Amino acid sequence: MTNTLHRYGDADSFRDDYVVFAMCGRGHNDEGVVPKLRRFLEMALPFKPVNMGDARHGGALRAAKSMNPASHWKRDMRPDFQTVIQGLDTVTTAAAVFDNRVAAEDFLKTVKAADLGLSVNISTSIDGAEQCCHVADACRHSVGYSLGFEGRTEHLPNEDVLKLATMCGHGMVSASFAKKMVDWVKEGRRTPAEAATYMTRFCSCGVFNPSRATRILEEARMRQK
Amino acid sequence: MRIDPSKCVACGNCTYVCPMGAIYIDPAIERATVNRDECVECYACYNGLSQEHLNPTLVRTVRKLFKMMRVRFDPEPDVCPTAAFAPEELVWPRVVRRAFSDPRVPHESTGIEGRGTEEVKTNDVSGRVKVGEVGFTVELGRPGVGVWFREIQEMAWELARAGVVFEKKNPITTLMSDASSGTIREDIMNEKVLSAILEIKVPVERTEEIIRLVRDVETRLDTVVALGVATRCDADGEERVVAPVLERLGYKLERAKTNTGLGRITNRANIVPQGEVTAR
């Protein structure tokens, strides 16, 4: 998966977007990996992630399959990290999302010290990742650059919508829904945080960043004035 | 995916959440309907929408009353009030749509959820992209446009003509009837997916040539392409070879995925005891 690589925005727009994820290579370090992946997620908790998840079960905010109608007026908008950690029961990718560099740096330091043997990647601006590695004393092994979107780009939506929708690299947050959320925030029908939460529930692996989404929605609203 | 007309109340929530815009309210039946040609079986509607299990007749009546009074109904935007989505049993070749579009379905070929592979994310243990090599991920259809296999075919043929080798542990490669020519099996040409990744690696000297080739094919396709370029860092963690080439080609490098080098081989069968000489 390249599900965190091709987020739209310039480097500065990733100042509150640090995705740290762990996975194993088939046949190389996949024996006994499930407890290690759980441990990876548990280690993220003290650094206050804004989301976390695994690629098989989803993130810390999920759709409810049997919703009580009364919950329309009192919906739980808080991420449930324990469900993510306890539910990780198979070989998969585990990810934790942070909205500041210091937290990502400190988390990487902790992961390095734990020496889990898993492959750990950071997806953010190039400079942001370099600084995280520098602080954690981790030597970058490989780097995968995003060259952005090419071809028939006239099919793509506007910048605000693209920034929001591409935070789910699997494409589960549709451009139409992201645009609807921008419009609802502009109309005052929902707060940016509420709109960000709705979108987060569609992300199937927990890498959507609700903190960055809230900021983007807030900026879109303010620009209207 | 289909929507049960006996349950649907035409609230319209699902029309927004479909990444392909394949769901619409059919005015003839006043129910949400899936355009099966455009639907890529990603299950974003089924997995992403919360579900209530309200009585459809009751909900329709309330909605009609509100409409008569010109009162705007303001429901939660991520809810299907009557749990109207009904996943279908997919058969070949349509099942390919879901394999490439629903990220929760792991590919049998790679064991990885979604449409990709390990790429350089596990390069610290796999050694997939070596020093002096560049790995390309040519992802067609992303973001949110979708791609037909006949378009993927065109890109694959051109890359094969350039003499590149497709990554074996990649879902598209497993669907090729002839990987040397980039020929994908014929019976899936009319299937559409959310996106799909062609994965190759070449010597670093061919970086510019491959990018120009991809750009040329892009002009002939009715979709978008997200291009990823991966390489090894030097022993000091710096990358001095590929970035200058990309910048010379006009790319402003903003974002990257960085393998921090913390992985190590831990499977017992693969560990070479210290002091043991190996022929590999």
Chai-1 contact restraints between the chains, C-beta under 6 A:
chainA,res_idxA,chainB,res_idxB,connection_type,confidence,min_distance_angstrom,max_distance_angstrom,comment,restraint_id
A,M1,B,G114,contact,1.0,0.0,6.0,A-B,restraint_1
A,M1,B,G116,contact,1.0,0.0,6.0,A-B,restraint_2
A,T2,B,G116,contact,1.0,0.0,6.0,A-B,restraint_3
A,T2,B,T137,contact,1.0,0.0,6.0,A-B,restraint_4
A,T2,B,G228,contact,1.0,0.0,6.0,A-B,restraint_5
A,L5,B,G228,contact,1.0,0.0,6.0,A-B,restraint_6
A,L5,B,K257,contact,1.0,0.0,6.0,A-B,restraint_7
A,H6,B,A226,contact,1.0,0.0,6.0,A-B,restraint_8
A,D10,B,E254,contact,1.0,0.0,6.0,A-B,restraint_9
A,A11,B,E254,contact,1.0,0.0,6.0,A-B,restraint_10
A,M23,B,K121,contact,1.0,0.0,6.0,A-B,restraint_11
A,G25,B,E118,contact,1.0,0.0,6.0,A-B,restraint_12
A,G25,B,T122,contact,1.0,0.0,6.0,A-B,restraint_13
A,G25,B,V125,contact,1.0,0.0,6.0,A-B,restraint_14
A,G25,B,S126,contact,1.0,0.0,6.0,A-B,restraint_15
A,R26,B,G111,contact,1.0,0.0,6.0,A-B,restraint_16
A,H28,B,V125,contact,1.0,0.0,6.0,A-B,restraint_17
A,H28,B,S126,contact,1.0,0.0,6.0,A-B,restraint_18
A,H28,B,I265,contact,1.0,0.0,6.0,A-B,restraint_19
A,N29,B,V125,contact,1.0,0.0,6.0,A-B,restraint_20
A,N29,B,I265,contact,1.0,0.0,6.0,A-B,restraint_21
A,N29,B,T266,contact,1.0,0.0,6.0,A-B,restraint_22
A,E31,B,N267,contact,1.0,0.0,6.0,A-B,restraint_23
A,A55,B,E113,contact,1.0,0.0,6.0,A-B,restraint_24
A,A63,B,G48,contact,1.0,0.0,6.0,A-B,restraint_25
A,A63,B,S50,contact,1.0,0.0,6.0,A-B,restraint_26
A,A64,B,S50,contact,1.0,0.0,6.0,A-B,restraint_27
A,K65,B,Q51,contact,1.0,0.0,6.0,A-B,restraint_28
A,M67,B,S50,contact,1.0,0.0,6.0,A-B,restraint_29
A,M67,B,E52,contact,1.0,0.0,6.0,A-B,restraint_30
A,P69,B,E52,contact,1.0,0.0,6.0,A-B,restraint_31
A,H72,B,E76,contact,1.0,0.0,6.0,A-B,restraint_32
A,K112,B,L262,contact,1.0,0.0,6.0,A-B,restraint_33
A,G117,B,R264,contact,1.0,0.0,6.0,A-B,restraint_34
A,G117,B,T266,contact,1.0,0.0,6.0,A-B,restraint_35
A,L118,B,G263,contact,1.0,0.0,6.0,A-B,restraint_36
A,S119,B,T122,contact,1.0,0.0,6.0,A-B,restraint_37
A,S119,B,D124,contact,1.0,0.0,6.0,A-B,restraint_38
A,S119,B,V125,contact,1.0,0.0,6.0,A-B,restraint_39
A,S119,B,G263,contact,1.0,0.0,6.0,A-B,restraint_40
A,V120,B,T260,contact,1.0,0.0,6.0,A-B,restraint_41
A,V120,B,L262,contact,1.0,0.0,6.0,A-B,restraint_42
A,N121,B,K121,contact,1.0,0.0,6.0,A-B,restraint_43
A,N121,B,K257,contact,1.0,0.0,6.0,A-B,restraint_44
A,N121,B,N259,contact,1.0,0.0,6.0,A-B,restraint_45
A,I122,B,T258,contact,1.0,0.0,6.0,A-B,restraint_46
A,S123,B,K257,contact,1.0,0.0,6.0,A-B,restraint_47
A,S125,B,R255,contact,1.0,0.0,6.0,A-B,restraint_48
A,I126,B,L253,contact,1.0,0.0,6.0,A-B,restraint_49
A,I126,B,A256,contact,1.0,0.0,6.0,A-B,restraint_50
A,A129,B,T258,contact,1.0,0.0,6.0,A-B,restraint_51
A,C133,B,T260,contact,1.0,0.0,6.0,A-B,restraint_52
A,A138,B,T260,contact,1.0,0.0,6.0,A-B,restraint_53
A,C139,B,G237,contact,1.0,0.0,6.0,A-B,restraint_54
A,C139,B,G261,contact,1.0,0.0,6.0,A-B,restraint_55
A,R140,B,C233,contact,1.0,0.0,6.0,A-B,restraint_56
A,R140,B,G237,contact,1.0,0.0,6.0,A-B,restraint_57
A,R140,B,T258,contact,1.0,0.0,6.0,A-B,restraint_58
A,H141,B,D124,contact,1.0,0.0,6.0,A-B,restraint_59
A,H141,B,N259,contact,1.0,0.0,6.0,A-B,restraint_60
A,H141,B,G261,contact,1.0,0.0,6.0,A-B,restraint_61
A,S142,B,V120,contact,1.0,0.0,6.0,A-B,restraint_62
A,S142,B,N123,contact,1.0,0.0,6.0,A-B,restraint_63
A,S142,B,R232,contact,1.0,0.0,6.0,A-B,restraint_64
A,S142,B,N259,contact,1.0,0.0,6.0,A-B,restraint_65
A,V143,B,E239,contact,1.0,0.0,6.0,A-B,restraint_66
A,V143,B,A256,contact,1.0,0.0,6.0,A-B,restraint_67
A,V143,B,T258,contact,1.0,0.0,6.0,A-B,restraint_68
A,G144,B,V120,contact,1.0,0.0,6.0,A-B,restraint_69
A,G144,B,G228,contact,1.0,0.0,6.0,A-B,restraint_70
A,G144,B,A230,contact,1.0,0.0,6.0,A-B,restraint_71
A,G144,B,K257,contact,1.0,0.0,6.0,A-B,restraint_72
A,Y145,B,V229,contact,1.0,0.0,6.0,A-B,restraint_73
A,Y145,B,L253,contact,1.0,0.0,6.0,A-B,restraint_74
A,Y145,B,A256,contact,1.0,0.0,6.0,A-B,restraint_75
A,S146,B,G228,contact,1.0,0.0,6.0,A-B,restraint_76
A,S146,B,R255,contact,1.0,0.0,6.0,A-B,restraint_77
A,L147,B,L227,contact,1.0,0.0,6.0,A-B,restraint_78
A,L147,B,Y251,contact,1.0,0.0,6.0,A-B,restraint_79
A,F149,B,V224,contact,1.0,0.0,6.0,A-B,restraint_80
A,F149,B,A226,contact,1.0,0.0,6.0,A-B,restraint_81
A,E150,B,E218,contact,1.0,0.0,6.0,A-B,restraint_82
A,E150,B,V225,contact,1.0,0.0,6.0,A-B,restraint_83
A,G151,B,E218,contact,1.0,0.0,6.0,A-B,restraint_84
A,G151,B,V224,contact,1.0,0.0,6.0,A-B,restraint_85
A,G151,B,V225,contact,1.0,0.0,6.0,A-B,restraint_86
A,R152,B,D222,contact,1.0,0.0,6.0,A-B,restraint_87
A,R152,B,T223,contact,1.0,0.0,6.0,A-B,restraint_88
A,R152,B,V224,contact,1.0,0.0,6.0,A-B,restraint_89
A,H155,B,V145,contact,1.0,0.0,6.0,A-B,restraint_90
A,A165,B,G144,contact,1.0,0.0,6.0,A-B,restraint_91
A,T166,B,P143,contact,1.0,0.0,6.0,A-B,restraint_92
A,H170,B,P103,contact,1.0,0.0,6.0,A-B,restraint_93
A,H170,B,G114,contact,1.0,0.0,6.0,A-B,restraint_94
A,G171,B,P19,contact,1.0,0.0,6.0,A-B,restraint_95
A,G171,B,G144,contact,1.0,0.0,6.0,A-B,restraint_96
A,G171,B,L194,contact,1.0,0.0,6.0,A-B,restraint_97
A,M172,B,A44,contact,1.0,0.0,6.0,A-B,restraint_98
A,M172,B,G48,contact,1.0,0.0,6.0,A-B,restraint_99
A,S174,B,V17,contact,1.0,0.0,6.0,A-B,restraint_100
A,S174,B,P19,contact,1.0,0.0,6.0,A-B,restraint_101
A,A175,B,G144,contact,1.0,0.0,6.0,A-B,restraint_102
A,S176,B,Y16,contact,1.0,0.0,6.0,A-B,restraint_103
A,F177,B,Y16,contact,1.0,0.0,6.0,A-B,restraint_104
A,F177,B,V17,contact,1.0,0.0,6.0,A-B,restraint_105
A,K180,B,Y16,contact,1.0,0.0,6.0,A-B,restraint_106
A,Y198,B,P77,contact,1.0,0.0,6.0,A-B,restraint_107
A,Y198,B,D78,contact,1.0,0.0,6.0,A-B,restraint_108
A,R201,B,D78,contact,1.0,0.0,6.0,A-B,restraint_109
A,F202,B,G48,contact,1.0,0.0,6.0,A-B,restraint_110
A,S204,B,P103,contact,1.0,0.0,6.0,A-B,restraint_111
A,S204,B,R104,contact,1.0,0.0,6.0,A-B,restraint_112
